[in-house]
Every structure is written in C-alpha cells, then in structure tokens.
C-alpha cells in the first residue's frame, strides 16, 4: 500500500493500511467448507452459485466502525433524507457519474461525518468505495479532472470530520479541520484494506464488471453483510440487445423487498446505481434497477413493487424514457395483466375465441356460456405454447354488430349494453383471460363507439379491436361495400385509449386493427404506436389455406411491417382447411395474436 501526497487539509494525515484507525481483522483464511457455511449464515446462499472466483473469510463481526462525535459536530442532525424537487417521482438529471454523485449527495445528506471519494474511471474502485461509504454512513463522491471545484464546494457543505480518498485522484483543497485518509495502490490491496476496516464476514471477487454483477453487488451495499469486489478497470459496455439488462433488473428485484424511498436507476448507469445505493442504505431506502427504455417490461420488477407506493418518495436516475413518470405510477399500482406483468408483448401469445355472445352465427363465442367459453379458450390456446411462449387465452367479443339495415339511430350498428357484456368480462377476470371488445361501427366513428365502453376499458384485462370492414361511409351499406378506415381516425382512438392507460395507471392495452385487404386501412404507416398500447394488425382473411398465407405475406411484407405486432385468424367453417396450430407457428412473422371464429 503506498501513500499519495497530493491532497491537503487543515488537519490531514497520509496513512497507509497500518495506520488506519479502524479495527482491522487478522482472522486467518478458513477452509472452503467453512466458507460455504458462512455464506449461508450471511444470507448469501442463493447467490453462491453465481460467484466466479474465490471467497476469503475476514472478521466474524458485522458491525461498522463506531465514530465519536467531536465538538464541531455536536448538535447537528445529519440524518439522511431524500429531497428531490416537489414532483414524485423526482429526477436526478445528471448522467455524468461525478455530477450525479454530487446531486445524490445534495438530495440525501444535509451533512456527513464521513465522506468517501474515488474516481469513476475504475469501476472496481467505485464498487469498493460504495461499500466503504455505506458502512461508514456517508456519501460516495466521484471525481475526475476538472470536477475539483464542484467537489470541494460539496465537501464544504457537508462539513465532514473525515474524508477517505481511494485511488489516483486529482489534487483537492479540503475544508480546514478535516481528517484525511489516502488509500492508494492496486485494487486488490485497496479492497482488502476496506474489507478488513469494516470487519465484514465474506469477501467475494467477481470476474467481470457487467450489468448482472452490478445487480449482485447492490445487495452487500444494501445489507452490509458481505463485501464484494469487481476487477479493476472500466465497466463492460451495456449490451445492445438488453438480454443481460433484463437479467440484471430481475436479479436485483428478486433479491430485495422494497422499503422506504425508492431509487430507480437505469441498469446501463451502474455508477449511479452504486452511488444511490449508498444514500439509500443510509436513509433506509431501496435501489432497484430498471430498463430505461420502458420501466414496465420486467415482470420481476413489476412483482416487487405493488404496495410500495406509500413507502416514500421515488427518484429516477440515468437515461430514462420521457414516459417514466406515468410508468412509475403503473408500477406502484396493484394492476397486472392476466398471467402477470404490465406489457403484453414480447414473451406472450394471445389466443382468442371470436364472436358475439347472443348470435352463434357470428362465431364460437355464442355457442356456450361464459364459463364454458373460458374453458374452451384454454383448450384451443394450449397447442400454441409448443415453442415455449407463454399463452394467454382470451375472448374477442363483438360488442357492436354490423347491421344490414338501418338501426334506430341510423348508424347500421347494433350496440350491446355494458350490462350485457359485463358477465363475460367478469368471468374472464376470474379465469385469467384477456378480453378485446370488437367494434363494427357502421356509419358512426370508432371513437364514439369506444367511449360507450369506457368503464369496461378501465379494467386491466380489457382491450379494444377496430374492424374497418364494417366502417361505412355515408350512404354505404354493409354487404354491398367493404368498409375502410384512415389512420387519422385510428389515431383518435389510440390517443383516447392511451390517455386512459396513463391517467388510471393501467397496464398496457391491446389495440387491434383488423385488415384483409390493403385498401381497408389507408395511410397505415401513419398509425401511432405509443407505449401505452400494443398496436396489432390482425390479418383475418378466410378461404383456401394458400390464399391465407399469401394475404398474410402481402400485408406483413410492407415497409411499415416492423412497427406492429401481428395477428392471424382461423375460421372453423370458411377456411379450407382450417390451419393447424403447427402451421400457424410456421408463418413469418410469428403471430402474437391468433383468433378463432
């Protein structure tokens, strides 16, 4: 361990390991079998399988170092508390690790007896510094060349008794009267020094600095029951495909029971996660990782958060979607989709019975009661799990039925009452099915009809389907002309339905648009796809099987095809023959929604 003399303070010391005033463990290394027992005792058995290298044993004590108040600190209250603006959730906007660490400190610590400072350029040092700062009860500050003035101002505000500097840092002018510890040298030595100073039970050396190991290292920072070390150097880049991001988000969510203030940190900003974990530990809060593109898309996180809304404030750190505020509200509500989660796709396939409950001629929905229909939907959907995708059975109920003659209001559409639909919607809720309310509006607009069913659409398991075939222009009549809809009218429905999701903190809703000819949807490429909705184009042509495949290929082969989720429709009577589940699962792109009429 070597000393670094480039820092000054009114009452500074330049100490190496041998002069550090904390208790230092001299416990010998123990056999591997005893190490395994200590892992269990420290609550780390579930994580042991993930450890890549060796485990060594330090002191058996789990306490942090006691500090004695000095006259300068008597009478001040340094209890950490979260104060990030007036809005909840609040945001710490800085993405630069150094600036973010200052913002976290300012939001959490009115003052601090202990402060740890290190560089963000070596992620191993950040991990060690975070565990040390958490054990001492003070903030972790990160500094690079050019950040000295901001850091010095924050230290002046915190008025610490002692500052511990880890690693090679730029020169700093510290406030007068502050004790200074400088710890420099190879990361292995710095880590052992901090580990022994805090008298931890377990020391774990991890083999990489990827996002999954960042998720694991949050646990010892939060609990203080072990000490984990990452290798020296920069962290691994966040994977483009986000597979390991999803794993990291899930690992962290499954390892904790959220309490107190919630810190939601983009998994691709690991320095911010460690800095905020120090503050959360001091104030009794919880750090969770999120996918900054969409906070709702990890089911483990969704499962961890409901009921935490009254626990404290929420603060967001890292690069986040502009929709993060309402997505946080959805995460904190106890509303999930059937089968779990807050987003419909990917990772799930919906298989629906289609029709109207009162007219068997319109589809299989009318051939039995709601309880029997739910059982039938499960039977029909089961083969579609053959490729390992989770299957969600569903009802697609024709809520407004196209009429060949003028109805009382002249719109050529017969509208079911909410009370007529409710028994089916309620059975679906009890049986874990999804429901799509299908609209055949005649001469009226889709939005006007959709608003009739708002109270049902406020239920988490109810979405909407638009059937342009039955959308007439003035003076048109069903069965004489095939209807159509423009993207502008579809977008009116999308804007209204997305507003319900945001305002009522609902899970993502399904919005289906039926199509079997290119002319049925004009300007399709202009249809919006907001994150509140899963917008799906449902290819519902009937006839010989080769014709169905040709229609599907034509409608999915356009330039805008990658903007949508896709649906496929089977007809029991009109198809020749009805495609089998195995045949449907061979089409490209794979359908996310299959219905049977």
N, C-alpha and C positions, 0 to 999 in steps of 0.2 A: 504494500500500500504506500503510495507516495503522496506527499503534500503538494498543494497548488497554492503559491503565494500571491496570486494576482488580485485578491479581494481585500478590501479594507473596511473596518468598522470601528466604532468608538471603543469597544471592548472586545476585540476579536481574538480568537485562538485558532491556530492552524494545527489541528490534531489529526493524527492517523488513527488507525484502529486501536492501538494500545492505549491511547489517551482518551478515548471516547468515554464520557462519564456514565453511560448507561450500563446496567448489569450485562455482562457478556457470558454466554453459556460455554462451558468447557466439556459438555457431555460428549462421551465417545460415540463413534458410529456403532449402531446396533445391527444385529443380523437381519436379513431380509424378512424372515418370518415375523420378527417383532415389528418391523416397519409396517407390514400389512396390518397387524393388529392396531397399530397407532393410526393408520389410515381410517379404519373403521371407527375408532374412538373419536376421531376428529370429524366425523360425518362426511368423509370423502370416499366411502366405499363405492358409491355409484359412479364416481369419476375415475376410479383407479384403472379401468380398462383403457382409458384414453391417454394415459401417461406414456410418454415415448422413451424416457430415459430413466436415470437413477433417482432414488429417493434417499435422502440422508436425514438423520434424526438430530434435533437440537435439544433445547431445554424442554422439560415437561410443563413448564408454566405457560399459561395462555394470556397472562395479563400484560398490558402495555406499561411503559415506564411511568411511574408517578412523578409528577412535577410539583415543585414547591413554589408558591406564589411569592413574588418579590414586591416591595413597596410600590413599584411603578405600575403593577397590575392589580393591586388590591382595589376593590370597589368597582371594577369594570365588569360588564357582562358580555362575554364573548360567545355566548350560546349561539351556535349556527342556526340560521333561519333562511328560508327561501323568499326572496323579494324580487320577482322579475316582472316589472310592469304591473298594469292593472288587469290585463286580459288573462283568462285561463282557458286554454293553455298559453303560457308565456313562451317567448323565444329568446334564445341567445344566438344572435345572428352571425357572430364571427365564425368563420370557417378555419382561419389560421389558428393552429394549436396554441401559439403563445397568447394571442389576443383573446382566444376563447377561455384560456385558463384564468386570465385576469378578470374576464366577465363573470365566470363562475365564482371566483373568489369574492368579487364585489357583490354578487347576488346572494351569497350564502354566509359570509363571515364578517360580522361587524368589527371584529378584531381577532387576533390569534396569538397565542403564546408561542406556538411552533409553526414554522413555515419550511417547506422543502422546495428547493429549486433545482431543476435539471434541464437538459436540452431535449427538444422533440426530435432531434435528428437520429437518436439512438433509442429505438423502441424498447430495447431491453432495460435501459436506464429509466425510461418512463414507467415501465412496469414495476421496477424496484422502488422508484420514488413514490409511486402511488401507494404501494403497500406500507412504506415507511410513514408517509404523511397520514394515512388513515390510522395507523397505530398510534401516532402522536396526537391526533385530533386537530390538525391544522390543514391548510390548503396545500395543494401541489401547484406550483407555478412553473411554466415552461418559458425558456428564453433563448433567443438566437441573437446573432449580431444585429444591432440596430434597434433591439427591443429594450435596451437598458433603461432608458428614461421612464418608460411606462411601468416597467417592473419596479424601479426604485420608488416611483410615486405610490404604487400599491403597497409596498413594504412600509412606507411612511404611514399610510392609512391604517394598516394592520397593527403597527407598533409591536412587533413580536419580541419575545425575550431571547429567542434563538432562531437562527437561520442555518439550515443544513444544505450545503451545496454538493451536488453529485455530478461528477464528470467534468469534462473540459468546458468551461463557460467563459463568456466574455467578461472583462473587468466590470465590477459593480461597486457603487458607492452606497453602503448600507447606512441606515439611521444610526445615530450615536447611541451607545449603551447596549448594543445588540451583541449577544454572544454569537460567534461564528464557528461552524464546523465545516471543514472542507474534506470531502472524501473523493479520492481520485485513484485511478488505476484501472486494471482490467475489470470488466463487468463481473466476472466470477468472484473477485475479491470484494467488490462493492456490494454485491448481492449477499455474500456470506456475512459481511460486516452488518448490514441492515437486518438480516435474518437473525443473527445472534443478539443484536441490540434489542430486538423486540421479543426475544425469547419465544419464538414460535415452535410449534410441535413438529411440523413437517416442512420439508423443503423439496420442491418438485422442479426439475429442469425440463422445460418443454422444448421440442425440437424445431419449432418454426414460429413465425410471427403472423400467421394468417388469421382471418376473422374468427374461425372457430376457436382458436386458442385464446383470442381476446375474450370471447364469451366465457371461457372457463376461468380465466384469471380474474374476472369480476367477482367470482364467488369468494376467494380469500380476502379480497379488498373489503367486501361487504361484511364478512363474518369475523375476520381476524383469527381464524382457526388454523391457518396454514400459510405458507409462503411459497409462491410460485415464481419461477424465473424463466423469461424468454431469452433467446440468444441476442447477442449484441448486433447492432446494425439497423438499417431501415426495415420497416414492416413490409410484408408481402403486399403486392397490389391487390385491391379488391377485385374479385373475379368478375369478368364481364357477364357471364351467364347467370350470376347471382345464385347458383346452386348452393355454394357454401355460405352465402349470406343467409339464405333461408335456414340452413343448418345452424348457423350461429344464433340467429334470432330465436329459434326453437330451443336450443340448448340453454340459453340464458333464461327464457321464460319458464322452462320446466324446472329450473334449479331454484326458483325463488317464489316466495309468497309476498306479493307487493304490499308494502306498508308505507304509510306516511306520504311525503311528496314523491311524485313520480317523475323521473328523468328519462325521457325517451330519446335515445341517441341513434342516429343513423349508423348502421353496422359498418359502413365504409369510412367512419371517422373514429378509429379506435382510440387515438389520443384523447379525444373529447370524452369518450366513454370512461376512460380511466380517471381523468380529472374530475368528472362529475361524480364518479363512484366515491371518491374521497369526500366530497362535500355531502353526498347522500349518507354516507356512513356516519359522519359527524352529526347530522341533523335527524337521523332516524328515517331516512327516505330510501327509495329503491331506484336503481338504474336498470332499465330494460333496453335491449337493442331492438331496432325496427328496420324494416326495409323502407328507406326514404322515398322510394317511388310511390308506394302505396302502403300505408301503415296497417291496412286491414288484412293483408294477404297471407299471414302466417297463423295457422289455427292454434298453435301452442300459445302464442301471444294473446289471441282472442280469448282462449280459455282462461288465461291467467288474470285478465283484467276486470271482468264484470264484477261490480260491487265495490271497486276501488274508488269510485267517483267522489265519495265523501271523505276520503282519507287525507287529502291535502291538495296542494297545487300541482300543476303539471307544467313541465318545461321541456321544450324541444331544442335539440342541439344537432348540428350537422346539416347537410344538404337535404332539404325536405320538400315534398310536393306542396304546391300552393293550396292543396285541399286538405292539408294536415289538420287544421282546426276542427272541421266537422268530422273528419275521420277519427280523431281522438274522442269526440263525443260518442261516436258509434261504438268505439272500442270499450268505453266505460259503461255502456248500457248492457242490459242482460237480454239482448235480442240477437239470436243467431238463426242462420238458415237451417232447415231440416238437414240433419247429417253433420252439422257443425260449421263454423266459420262465418265470415262476413262477405266473402266474394264467391261468386258462382263458378267461375272458370279461371284457369285450367284446373285439372285434377278431379273433375267430376263430370259425369254424363247424365243428362236428364232423359228419362223415357216416360212418355205420357200417353194416356188414353184420351182420345179426342171425341167431342160430340156435345150434345145438349141433353140434360137430364130428362126432359119431358118428351123428346122426339127420338126414338130409337133409329129412325131412318137417317138421322143426321150423324150417326156414329156410335161407337161402342159405349159411350158414356151413358146412353139412355137404356141400356139393356139390363141394368141391375141397379140396386140401391147403392148409396154411398159407401157403406161398409164393405159390401161385396166388390164394389168397384176398386176400393183401395187394395183389397187382396189380389184382385185380378191385375192391377197395375204392378204390384210387386212380382207376380209370376211372369208377366210379359217383360219386365225390365231385367230380370236376373241374368239371362244369357249375355247381356251387353256388358257384363263385368268380366268377360273372358280375357280381355287384355290387361286386367289389373286395375282398370279405372273404377273409382267409386261411382256407383249408380244411384241416382235419386229418382224414385218413381214419382209420377205427377198426374194431375188432371189438367187437360186443356179444355175448359168449359166455354161453349159458345154462349156468351152472355147476351149478345144482341144478334138476333137471327134475321138474315135477309128474307124479305117477303116479296113474292111475285106480284102482289097487288098492293095498292096504296094502303097504308095503315092509318089509324085515326089522326095521327099528327102529320101524315103526308110524307114521311121520310123513307117509306118502304123498308122499315126495320122494326122488328118486334123486340122490345127490351124486357129482359127478365128483371123482376124486382130484387132488391138486395136480400129481402127475407127469403126469397125462393132459392137464392144461391148460398145463403149462409150455412144450411146444414151440410152441404158438400165441402165448403171451405173449412168448417169446424172439424169435420171428420178427417180431412187432410191434415189439419194441425195436430190432431191427436195421434194419427197414424204415421206422422213423419213424412208426409208427401208435400210436394210443391204444387201450386195452382197458378195457371195462366188464364186470365179472363180474355176470351177472344171476342173481338168486335167486328161485326158485319154491318156497317153504319148506313148503307143505302145512300140517300141524298143528304144526310147530315154529316157533320165533321167528326173525325175520330176524337178530337179533344172534348167536344161536347158530350159524347157518349162516355168517354173515360171518366169524366168528372162525376157521372152518376154513381160510380162505384168507389169513390174516394175512401169511404170508411172501410171497405174491404182491402183496398190497396195500401192502407196504413198497417196492415198485418205483415209481419216479416216474411211470411211464406207465400205471398201473393204477388204475381207479376201481371204483365199485360201482353196481349197479342193483337196486332193490327192485320186485317185481312183485306188488302187492296182489291181483290177480285170483286168484292161486294161494296166498293166505294163508288157510288154513281155520280155522274154529273147531272145538272138539271135536265129534265126530260128523258134521261136514260131509264131503262127498266131492266131488272135482273133477268138473266137467262136470254136476253136479246143482245146485250153488250157485256163484255168483260170489263170490270172497273179498273181503276188505277189511282195512284196517289203520287203526289210530288214530294220531294224531300222536304220542302218547306213546311207542309202540313205534318209530316212525321216529326220534324224538329219541334213543332209546337207541343206535341205530346211529350217528347223527350225532355224539353225544358221544364214542363209542369211536373212530370213524374220524378225527375231528378231533384226538383225542389222539395218534394215530399220526403225523399230519402235524406236530404241534408237537414231539413227543419225538424224532422222527427227522429233523427239518429238511427235510421234503419239500416239493415244490411243491404247490400247491392241487390237491385231488382232486375229481373229479366224483362227485356222489351223485344218481342218477336215481331218481325215484319215478314208476312208470307209472300212468296213470289214463285211463279212457274213460267212466266214469260218476261223477256227483258223490258217490255213496254209497261208492265204493271207498276214499276217504280221509276219515275222519271227523275233524273239527276241524282241517282242513288249515291254517287260518290260524295255528295254534299251532306248526307245524313251524319249528324254528330254522334260521337261515341264518348260521352262523359263518364268518368269513373264511377259515378253513382249507379250506372246501369250497365248490364251486359247486353249489348245490342246484337241481335242474332237474325240473320236472314234464313228463313225456313223454306227450303225448296220442296214444294208439295205437289208436283205433277203426278199424274196417275197414268196407268196403261202398261204396255209391254215393258219388261224389265230393261231391255236395251235402250228404250226411249227414256226411261227414268235416269239411267246412267248418263245418257247424252245430255239431258236437260241439266243435270247436276254439274257435269263438266263445263257446260256453257256458262252457267251462272256463277260458278266459282272460279272460272278461268279469266276473269277480267282484272284490270289494273288495280281496282279498289278491293280485291278479294281479301287481302290480308288485314283489312280494317274490321272484319266482322267475325263473330262466332257463327257456326253453320249448323243448320238443321236439315233433317231428312224425314220424309213422311211415307208411311206404308198404308196401303188401303187393303182391307181384307177382301172386298168384293170386286173392286175395279182394277186392281193390279193383276197381271197375268205373267207369271205367278207372283204372289207376294214375296218380296225379297226376304231371305232368312237373316237372322242377326249376323251370322258369319259373313254373308255377302255385304251387308251394310258396313261392317267393320273393315272391309277391304277398300272402301272408296277413299279418295283423296281430294280434299282434306277430310280427315275423320270428323264425322258429325259430333257435335256437342249436345245435340237435342234430337231425339227421334220420337215421332208420334205415330199412333195407330188410329185409323178411322174405319 
